[in-house]
Amino acid sequence: MRLPVIPPVAPMLAKAVKDVTTVPDQDSVAGGLLYEPKWDGFRCIVFKDGDAVELGSRGTKPLTRYFPELVEHLRAQLPERCVVDGEVVVRRGEPGAERLDWEALAQRIHPAASRITLLSQTTPASFVAFDLLALGDDDLTSRPFADRRAALEEALAAVSAPVHLTRTTTDAALAQEWLQTFEGAGLDGVVAKPLAAPYSPGKRVMLKIKHARTADVVVVGYRVHKSGSGVGSLLLGLHDDDGQLRQVGGASAFTDKVRLQLEEELQPLVLRDDDGAPRRQAGEKNRFAAADKDASWIPLSPELVAEVKYDQLEGDRFRHTVQLARWRPDRDPASCRFDQLDVPADYDLADVLTGG
């Protein structure tokens, strides 16, 4: 490719604000802010040089082969030579009641070409553009975001679904409204971008305001850390309306010291075979993990309750890995139910995309 910005490029990132309930004011950053919806998909930088199109992930790995249908639309709709930063998402639902579908998007990463072809037809992807790094022979990364956004709007003025230009506003009150309502369409917050900032690959220059909630959950088991000792992750459950305990996700990111402490503390709850050895439960493999990675886990007697921090629910599971906040010895495990969770009101994704 003959572009002024060539792959791989690490995308510019955002840091979380301390107050997760309110978007920052315009005057909190020199030069002001531009607010955007925070899309819940795969971060993707598109490199286009004529008919050649490459999709780069947040980790700078190629995504091109997984989204052949999107490559065709980007080839047809983007300027002849450009580098565009954005998000790959999958939409689901009937017209008037659409939302983002993270699970369907995650399934698009598959090693089999036949499966990729099938999924490109059954769960086609969309691309939401929000920054312009290069156009023609011009490298725009050193220019203020205000200039890059203006150039992006002009360059993508004629695009149509499944290629979209993200909505923006300089009105903090409207952005605050987006923070509350757009979650019902599957989005996970708002991003505030300094209008005077150049594009800084890999640096946390932007601000993100994501939903933060807590829930009391039952610890149903744990996975051993990849090192072979200590707790790698705790597996969590909630009771449904029928009283059945269902897994809803996991908590991880423990220090070496905490991993070993957790393993020791959990031993009295470990379910064991007749010979005294801990039982092993087969687990679902993470599609992004290595094929030989052990997905088994050790079940626990469902007596321990923990309070965890989470941001969003996807179906009946936590969308992201949650954070362990504290133990709740005062809580009865049977009281840890789905009906405690804060579920946002539905909002049509099409309205987010079109400004309807």
N, C-alpha and C positions, 0 to 999 in steps of 0.2 A: 504494500500500500504506500502511496505517495501523499501522506498527510502531514501537516505541521505538528500534530499530536498523534503519536503512534502507540499502539498497544504493546505491553499492558500498562494501564493507568489505574492506580488505586484511587477510588472515588473519595471526594471530600466528605467528611463525616460530621456528626452532630453530637454534642454533649447534652446530657439531661440537665434540666433546670431543677433547683431544689424545691420550688413550689409547683407541684404537679397539678394544681387546681386552676392556675391562672396563667395565661400567656403573658410574656414580658411586654412592657410598654415600649412604644416607639423610641422614646428618649433614653432607653436603657443601654443602647449601643450607638456609638458615634456614626452618623450618617443614616440612622434609621433602620427599620426592619421590613422585610416582605414576608408575609405569612402564607404558608401552603398547607394543604392537607398532608398528613403523613401516611403514605401508601404502605400497605402490608404485603410485600411481595419480594421478588428477587431484585436487588440493586443491579443495574445493568448499564454499562457504557457501550453505546453503539458506534462503531467505526465504519464509515461508508466511503468508498472510493470507486465511483462508477457502479458496476455491477457487483463488486466485491463488498460483502457485508460481514462484519465480525461482531459478536456479542461477548463482552467481557464481564465477569462477575465481580462482586465486591472483593473477593479474594484473588482477583486478576486471572481466574481460570476461565477458559472458553465455555460459553453456553450455546454457541451457534448451532450445534447438531441437535440440540434438544427442542428447538423451536423453529422448525422449517417453515411453518405457515407464517410466523411472525417475520422471519427473514424476508419472505416474499413481499409482504406489505411494506416493510421498511425500505426495501430496495425500490419499490414503486413510488413511495410518498416522500421520503426524506430528500433534501438537496443532494445534488450530484456528489459533492465531496464535503463531508462534515463529521464531527464527533459530538454525540449527544448523550448527556447523562439522564437517566430516568429509572423507571421501575417496570419490571415484567410482572403482570398480575393475571389471574384467571377470574372471570366473572361467572356467577351461577344464579339461577332463579328465574322466575317468570318476569316478563316486562312489567315494570311498576313495583317489583319487589326483588330486585337484584342486590347481591352483595359480593364481596370478595370471598374466594374460596381458597384458603391457604393449603388445605389438604390436597385438593386437586392439583394445585400448582406444584407442590412437593413431589407428587407422583410423576410429574413430567421428566424428572431426572431419572432416566432408566438406561441401562446398557444396551438393550436390544433394539435394533433399528426398526423391527416390525412393530414393537410396542410404541416407539416414538411416533411412527406414522399414524397408528391408530389413535393415540392420545391427541395428536395435532388436529384430528377431525372431531373427536368427541368432547375434548376440553381445550379448545383453542385459547391461546393467550392474547393479551393486549399489552401495549406499551404506553406508559405515561411519561412524557418528557418533561423535565424541569430545569435543565441547564444546557448551555451550548459552549463546548470547549474549543471548537474549531469550525471554520466555515471557509471553504475553498482553500486558499493558501494562507489564511489568517489564523494565527494562534491567539485565541481570545482569553486564555487562562489568566493573564496578568491584568485584565481589565476588570473594573468593578462589576459586581453581580448585576447592578442596575442596567449596565450596558449589555451584558450577556443576555439578560432576560428580554430586553427590547429586541435584540437580534434574533433570539429564539422565537419570539412571537411573530416576527416578520417572516422568518424562514419556514415556520410550520403553520402559517396562516390557513393553508388549504388542506391540512390533514383531516382524515376522517377515520372512524372506527375500523380496525382496532388500534389505530395510532391516535393518541390524545395528547393535548397540551394541558398540563395541570392548572387548576385554578389558583389564583393568588389574590391577596388583598393587603392593603396597608392599614386597614381598620382593625384595631385590636379587639374591639367589641364583636365584630363579625367573626374574627378568628376564634374568639372565646365561644361563640355559638357553634362554630364548626367542631370545636373540641368536644362538645356535648352531643351534637346530633349525628355527626358523620360516623361515629362508632357503630351506630345501628346499621351501617352499610359495610362493616368489616374493617374500617380504617382504625388505626391505633394511635391517633393523636394529631398534633400540629407541629410543623417545623417553622422556625423563625430564622430567616437568613439575612445577615448584614448586607445592606445594599452597596456598601462601599468596599466589600471584601473581594480580593482576587480569588481565583480557584486554587485551593491548596490541597493537592492529592494526599490522602491518608491522614490529614489533620482534622481535629474536631473544632471547626470554626463555627458551624451552625448550632442552633439551639433546638432541642426537641422537648416537647411537652407531651408525655404519655400518661395514660390512665394508670393509677396505682390503687390497688384494692387489697384487702386481706380476707382470708378464709380459714376456717378451722377444718382440718382434714385428718383422716386416719392414716397412720404410717403402716402400710401393708407389707413392706419388704424393702430390700436394698440390693443393689448391685455392688460387687466387690470392685474396688478401684483397679484400673488397668495395670498398676504396679504390682498387683497381687495381694495387697494388704490394705485394710481400711475400707471405709465406705466410699464408693464412687458416687452413688446417687441414692436418694431415698425415693421409694415408689409410694404414691399417695392415692387415697381413695375417698369417695363420698358415697353416701347411701341414697338410692333413688326412692321414688314414691312407694315401691314395693318392699323397701327395706334391704334390697340387694346392694352389697358393697362393690362399687365399680371403680376401676383405676381411672384416674383423671390426669396423670402426668407425674413429673418428678422434680425433685430439688437437688441441686448439685453445687459445684464450685466451692468445695470445702478446702481449708488449708490442710497440710499434712498432719498437723497436730490434731485438728478436729476430726479428720477422717478416722484416725486410730481410736480416738476417744469414743466416737459414735459406735464403732464396731464393738468395743468392749461394753458399752452401755446397753446395746441392743441384744446381747447374748441371751439374757433370761427370756426374751420373747421369741427367739428363733425356733421355728418348727423343725423337729428332727425326725429322722427315720428310726426304726426299731433298734438299730445299732448305735444310735446316738449321733450320727453324722447329720449335719444340716441338710435339709431338703433342698433340691435345686428345681426351680421352675423354669420351663422354657419361656423365653421372651421374644417379642417381636423385634426383628432387626431393624435398626435405623437404616433407611435406604441410602444415606450419605456415608455410612460407616464402611470400613473395610469388610470384605466378604468373610474373612476368618475371625472377625471380632466376636467374642463370647457375649451373647445377649441374655444369658441365663441370670436368674436372680434368686435370692434367698427369702422365702416368705416368713413373715412374722405373725404372731398372734395379734389380731387387730384390737389392741388395747391402748396404744399410744396415740395421743392427739397432739398435733402441731399447728401453730398458726403460721401461715405462709403469706408472702406478698406476691400478688399476680397482677397482670395488666389486662388480660383479655381472655375470654373463653371462646373456643372454636368448636362448635357442636357441644359435645359433653366432655371436652378435655381442655386443660389449660393450653393456650396457644403457644406460650414460650415456657422454658424451664423456669420454675418459680424459685423464690428466695425464702429460706427458712428464717422465720422471725424469732420464735420462741416456742417452748413446750407449753402445753395447756393441760396440766394434770387435773384441773378443775372441771374439764369438759368430759361428758360421757360420749364415747365414740359413736353411739347410736344417734346422737344429736347432730352429727356432722353430715348434713344433707345438702343436696343440690339447691334446695329452695332458699338457702342463706345467701346465694350468690347474686350479685348485682347484674342484671341482664338489661342492656340498653334497649330502648325502643327501636323498632325497625326503621330503616331509612333507605330509600332507593338509591343504589349505586349510580344509576344513570343520571340522577340529579346532581351527584357530586361531580361527575365527569363533564356534564354539559352546562352546569350552572342553572338548571331548571328549578 
